[in-house]
């Protein structure tokens, strides 16, 4: 709207001609100047300038909307909205239906916590018939670390939906709807993105999973501007895929150790670096999501999977529609199972802290090794 031509705004012809004669052609040109600067430039009185500026502003500024009008608009566009239910009742209720369409949902947590298990279950649910709560579509699964397991996928299906998977040929049909790509490098992944965009339309794809984005950039760049610039391009393209296709896009992320500067930056977390070292067992949360703050701002939903006091939790750490909540869970033969549908409300540093008590995996990111 800023580039809208003044000649098309219905101003009196006399004043419109003056604007054109002084090379003020667009709304941006006019509104970038003060009223007194316009008076001097156009050689007209204050009343004419004030009237013209008010008229231009009214046309190019978006109208004020009420909460009611926004709600009515959302109802009208309901066919563009939607969710992929996770079949975890408490989490689905917190997210108003499940993993939302058209935006990025991130799963972040230490290795071995259950991120891939979550993605396998979502892939299965997206491929299921609509009569069983699925999306009846295909899935593109970017398996960066070769963790995708067809056997585990079928096991989850058999245990969760025996009435479907015990039918002859159904397991093969469901598995055949999930297309697994294994890019060997970030450049190979980049080259495949355009083809993925085409496949989203041609193959009735209903879910895109990238497991994991952090693994794609590990070793490609050191920390700093080059990696952030590359990530900026990738996250923009992936977000455009979500918006363009109106499907859920799920991306997993790893964790890394929190630097001294990062810890001390937040005064409410610790009092000093010495206290952090001495009380590591008490705090046990000096992990942060990899990929940095710019990436964190790009995702709409962030689910943190963590282990604390020998119990695993799924936390809704970032969501425009839910308060921060934590749900205890176990990993069973049928996938991730919530132990309670009543979320524990989180406050303060617990919202973004990532715990990994009870895990002995070594996580490598950016040349660092982290022993959990």
N, C-alpha and C positions, 0 to 999 in steps of 0.2 A: 504493500500500500504506500510505502514511502516514495516509490518511484512513479506513482500515479501522476499523469499529466495534468497540470493546472487548467489547460484548455478544455479538459473533459469534466470539469467539476461544476459547471453551471454558474460560474461567477459572471457578474455583469460584464458585457463585452468590453466596455471602456477600461475597466481595471485589469481584465484578462490580457488585453493588448499591451498594457503597460508592463505587466509581468514578462510577457514574451519579448518585448523590446529591450528589457534589461537583462535578458538571458536567465530569467528565473522560470524554469520550465516544470519542475516537479514539486511535489509537496515537501520533499526533503530539502530542496533548495530554499523554499520559502520559510519553513519552520526552523531552519538552522540559523536564521537571523532574528535579532530582536526587533520589536516593533519600531524602535527609533532608527535602527539601521535600514529597515524597509522604507520608512518615511524618507530618509535621505536618498536611498537608491532609486526609489520610484518617483520621488518628488510629488507626493500626494499627502493629504492630511491624515492626522491620527485616526479620525473616525473611519475613514475608508480602509486604512491598514488593519485596524482592530476588527472590523467587520469581515474583511477578507480572510484574516488569520483564523477567526472563529469558524468561518464556513469551511475552510480547508481542513482544520482540525476535526471538525464534526464528521467529515466524509472519510478521512483516512484512519481515525482512531477507532478501534473495535468497540462496539457498544457494550455497556455494562450489562452483566448477566446476574441473575439471582440463582441461589442454590436450587430453587424449584425448576427454573428453566434448564439448568444443567442436568438435573435428574430426568426431566422429560426428554431432553435430547439423547441421553444415554439409553432410555427405553426405546426411542425411535430407532437407534442404531444397534439394538441388541443383537442383530444378526452378525455384526462385526465383532462382538465380544464373545467371551466364552472361557471355559476352564477345562483343564484335564484333571479329573479327580484322582487323588493319590490313593484312595481307599483307606486313608488314615483319617478317621472321623474328626479328631480334634484339630489336626493340621488343615484339613479341608475347610472346616468351619472358620478357622482363623484367617484363611486366605479367601474366604467368600466363595468357595467352590473348588479350589485346587490350584494347580499351576496355571497362571493366566496366559491367554493368547496374546500375541502381538508385542511382547516385551521380553527382556532377558531375565531369566531366573538363575541365580548362581548358587551352587552347592560348594561350600568351602570347609575344609577340615584336614586333619592329619592323615597320613597314609594308613590304610586299614580300618578306618572308622566306619565305612559303609557308603561312601559316595557312589561307587560303581554299582553297588547293590540297589541303591535308590534309582539310578539311571536304568538299570535292567528292568526293574518293575514298571517304571514309567513307559519304557519302550513296549513292554508287553501290553500295558493298558491302552496305549494309543493304537495298537494293532487289533485289539479285541473288537468284536461286533458291538454296535451301539446298544443293542438289547441287553448287553452285559456291562454297560457303563463305560465302554471304550469309545474310541473315535473312528473305528472301522477304516483305518488308513495305513499308510506306509510310514516308516521311520528311517531317517538318515542318522546313523550313529558314527561319529568321528572318534575312532578308538586309537588315541595317540600312544598309549602305553601298553597296548596289546592285552588289556585286562578283560575285554569282552569275552564272555563264555556262553556259547550256545547251549551247552549242557545245563549250566546254572539257570539260564533263561527258561528252558523247558521245565526244569524242576520247580521253579517258582510258579509257572503256569499250571502244572499238574496239581500242586498243593493248594493253589489259590482258587483255581477254576476247574475242578475235576470233571464237572459236567460237560465242559467244552473239550478239554485236552484228552479225555478218554475216548472221544469219537475218532474213528479211523481217519487218518490223514490230517486232522486238525492241527496237531503240533507242527507238522511240516508246513502247513498253510500259514500259520501265525509266524513261524520263524522266517518264512520266505518273504514276509512283508518288511523285514528289518534289514536294511542295506548298510553294511559295515565298510567304512573307509579307514585305511591306516596310512596316513601321510607320514613319510619318513623325515620331513623337515618342515619348517615354517614356510619356506618358499614353495614347497609342493602343496601345502595346504592352501596358500594364497592363490596358486594357479587353479585349484579346484573349486574356489568359491563361486565363480561365475557359473560353472556347470551345476553346482548345487542349487543356485538360484533358479535355473531352468528346470531342474528335477523337482523342485518344490511344486511347480505347477503341473508338469507332465505326468508325474507319478502319484498324484493325490497324497503327497506327504503331509502328515498331521503332527509330526514332532521332529525337531532337530536337536541332537545331543552332541556336545563337544566335550570329550573326556580325555585329557584335560587341557585347557588353554594354557595353563602355566607350564605344562610339560613341553608344549610347542615352542615356547620362547626360551626355555632353559638352555643355556650354552650358546644361544644365537647372539646375544648381546650382553654386555656388562650393564650394570645399573646405570641409568642416566638418560640423557635426551634421545639418542638413537632408538633405544628400545621403547621409550614412551611414545615417540612419534610413530613407530611401527604399530604399537598397540592401539594408538589413537585411530589409525586408519582401519585396523581390523575390527575394533569394537564398533566403529561407525557403520561398517559394512554389515556386520552381524546384526546390529540393531535395525538396519534397513531391511534385512531379510525377514526379521520378525514382524515388522510393521507392514511390509509388502505382502507377506503370505498369510498374516493373521493366524499364525500357529504358535504354540509354546516353543520357546528356545531355551534349552537348559545347558549351562556351561559349568563344569567343575573347575575348582581352583585349589591350589595347594596352600600350605602355610610355610612361613619362614620365621626364623628367630627375630625377636624385636631388638633393635639396636638400642644402645644406651641413650642416644639422643631422642629416639622415639619414646622410650619409657619416661624419661625425665620431662618430656614436653608436656605431659598431662599430669598436673600437680595432684589431681585427685586419686591417681592410681598408686603412686609410691612417693615416699618422702625423699629418698636419696638412692643413689646407685648402690651404696653399701647395704642399705636395707633390702634392696632387691635381691642381692646375692645371698644374704643371710636368711631371708624369709622366702626363698624360692619355693619351698614346699607349701608354705601358707598361701602364697599367691598363685603359683603353678600356672600362670596364664600369660607368659611372656612370648606368645606367638601372635602373629598377625597374618592376615591374608596376603598371599603373594600378589604380584602384578601392580600394587601401588594404589594411590588414592584416586587417580584419574579413572582407573578401571572401576573402582568401588562406586564412584559417582554414576557410572554408565549403567550399572545393573539396577533394575527396578526392585527385584526381590532378592534378598540375600538370606539363605538358610545356612546356618553354621551347624556342623556335626562335630561333636566333641565328646570327650570322656572325662568325667569328674567323679571322684570318690568311687571308682570302679563301676560307674554307671554311665551309659551313653545317653546323650541328649541331642534332639534336634531343636535348634533355636531359630525363631523368626527374628533375625537381627535387624532387618531392614524391610519395610513394607509400607506403602502409602495407605493401606487399608486395615492394618492390624497393629496392635500394640506389641512390644517385644515380649515374646512368650517362649518358654522352653517345655519340651515334651520328652519324658524318658522313653527310651525304646530299646528293643533287642533285635538282633538279626536272627531270623528263624528260617526254616526250609521254605516258607512261603514268602520270604522277603522281610522287609523292615516292618516290625510290629510295635505300635505304640503301647506302652504299659498303662497309660492313662490318657483319656481324651480331654482332661482338664489341664490346660497349660499353666505353667508357673510364671507369673508376671515378673519381668526383669526390670531392674533400674540401674542407673549409674554405669560403672565400668563393666559390670557383668554382661551388658548387652553386646559389647564388641569383643570381650575377652574370649580367647580360644584355649581351652584346656585340653591336655592330652595325658592325664594320669592313667597309668595302666597300659600304655602303648610303648613298645620298644622298637618301633620302626625307625630307620634312618631316612630322613627326608633331605634330598639335595635340591637346592635352588640357588641359582646365581653363584655357583662355585662354593657355597657354604654347606656344611653338613650339620644336621640338627638331630640330636639324640633325644627322643621323647621318652 
